[in-house]
Amino acid sequence: MTNSDIKFQDLKHIWHPCSQMKDYETYPLIPIKKGQGVWLEDFDGNRYIDAISSWWVNLFGHANPYINQKLKEQLDTLEHVIFAGFTHEPAVRLAERLVALTPEGLNKIFFADNGSSAIEVAIKMSFHYFKNKGRIRPTVLSLKNSYHGETIGALSVGDVALYKETYNEILIRSMQVLSPALCDEETALKDLEAVLQKESDHICAFIIEPLVQCAGYMKMYDPSYITKAKALCERYDVHLIADEIAVGFGRTGTLFACEQAGVTPDFMCLSKGLTGGYLPLSVVMTTDDVYQAFYCDYGEGKAFLHSHSYTGNPIACAAANATLDLFENESVIEKNQRLIRSMSEGLARFAELDCVEKIRQRGMIGAFDLKGFAPERRIGMEVYEYALSQGVLLRPLGGSVYFMPPYAITPEELDRVLSVAYEAVKSLRP
Ligand SMILES: *Cc1c(COP(=O)(O)O)cnc(C)c1O
């Protein structure tokens, strides 16, 4: 197919995610021919640096030779098998490794196949845990401005109006407390404690995105909030769910964000970077305490009966194992320190620009907000278009411009990303 064939046939049939389809009249689709490392290449030979890791999933570049090799080996061995009553080596190896790498005490793993499903699993497990103990706690507590995915349960516990508001009438029960990313920590903790004190009889879990509310416009907060929130959850006997779907696997500078708070949550949800950006896969990790609340004779009816057809897919597990090999063999967390410094230097320059505020960074995530533009103006799209014309893929969230590059990026390529963003912002007419 030619470039224009693909575009034409695509719009004839395909409904894209996170899109007003009419927008494609103004901002045409870009068919991508191939990817290599941090670069994406279209049919006209234009190359773009994937500075947002294709929606935060890619860690070691596109068409990574090592991951490719491991996938080919797995493909010739076992592509898939039912995961009830059967098991396989890639899943077992992955489970062992994740238990060793995640905070102490997360000994059990439940597989699902995307981030939102992992959130659904964690919510159901937490609710079901209390039910198995004779307590009905139908409400999930979360932070204002949080995002946990877009299936009904996950959407319900999130708080970004853009995704949620339309569906208000069909959502499950949730409550939101002040986010430490939007007010001072003490105020946020007081709000959390007040709600727990009053409502904990109805609340099974408190769910957070540790350190960075990513889809909530890349708002950041300190690890001390998590440490103190965990203590409050313990005091009121409410589960803590750490949604590390976006921040896990090195994004915040440590392998997992919870490490910085020294906290073991009751549930940890992982996806996105888990397979290095190759295949859909997610896991919910939990404690022996939670697991034991479901473990009994069949007739007692306490089992967790959640299932997805592709649970624990061996090819996806092989991609995850290859990704963990790369973390181990190439000291990625230490090597990223250099990139983190480059990003911090590059970000500092934006302070010169009058229309930039709230420059912030947590590890491999950098962001700033644009200010002073008319609210109806789609300022992020202007940045997107300019950057694309200069060979960089950025996708601002509203007026928040952010960088979340693959770890395979070189300091020079990262400089290029930041300079293009700088020029893009400078070129904006007031
Ligand atoms: C992306 C994301 C999800 C949802 O994952 P999907 O695979 O897109 O369903 C949930 N939580 C957070 C924090 C995310 O960034």
The ligand as an SDF file (V2000), in Angstrom:
LIG
                    3D

 15 15  0  0  0  0  0  0  0  0999 V2000
   -2.0830    4.1790   30.9350 C   0  0  0  0  0  0  0  0  0  0  0  0
   -2.5120    4.0960   32.3360 C   0  0  0  0  0  0  0  0  0  0  0  0
   -3.5160    3.2140   32.7470 C   0  0  0  0  0  0  0  0  0  0  0  0
   -4.3340    2.3820   31.7780 C   0  0  0  0  0  0  0  0  0  0  0  0
   -3.5750    1.4880   31.0410 O   0  0  0  0  0  0  0  0  0  0  0  0
   -4.1320    1.0020   29.6140 P   0  0  0  0  0  0  0  0  0  0  0  0
   -3.2040   -0.0930   29.2200 O   0  0  0  0  0  0  0  0  0  0  0  0
   -4.0530    2.2010   28.7110 O   0  0  0  0  0  0  0  0  0  0  0  0
   -5.5250    0.5470   29.8190 O   0  0  0  0  0  0  0  0  0  0  0  0
   -3.8060    3.1440   34.0890 C   0  0  0  0  0  0  0  0  0  0  0  0
   -3.1430    3.8890   34.9940 N   0  0  0  0  0  0  0  0  0  0  0  0
   -2.1730    4.7460   34.6340 C   0  0  0  0  0  0  0  0  0  0  0  0
   -1.4510    5.5130   35.6930 C   0  0  0  0  0  0  0  0  0  0  0  0
   -1.8370    4.9020   33.2990 C   0  0  0  0  0  0  0  0  0  0  0  0
   -0.9220    5.7960   32.9250 O   0  0  0  0  0  0  0  0  0  0  0  0
  1  2  1  0
  2  3  1  0
  2 14  2  0
  3  4  1  0
  3 10  2  0
  4  5  1  0
  5  6  1  0
  6  7  2  0
  6  8  1  0
  6  9  1  0
 10 11  1  0
 11 12  2  0
 12 13  1  0
 12 14  1  0
 14 15  1  0
M  END
$$$$
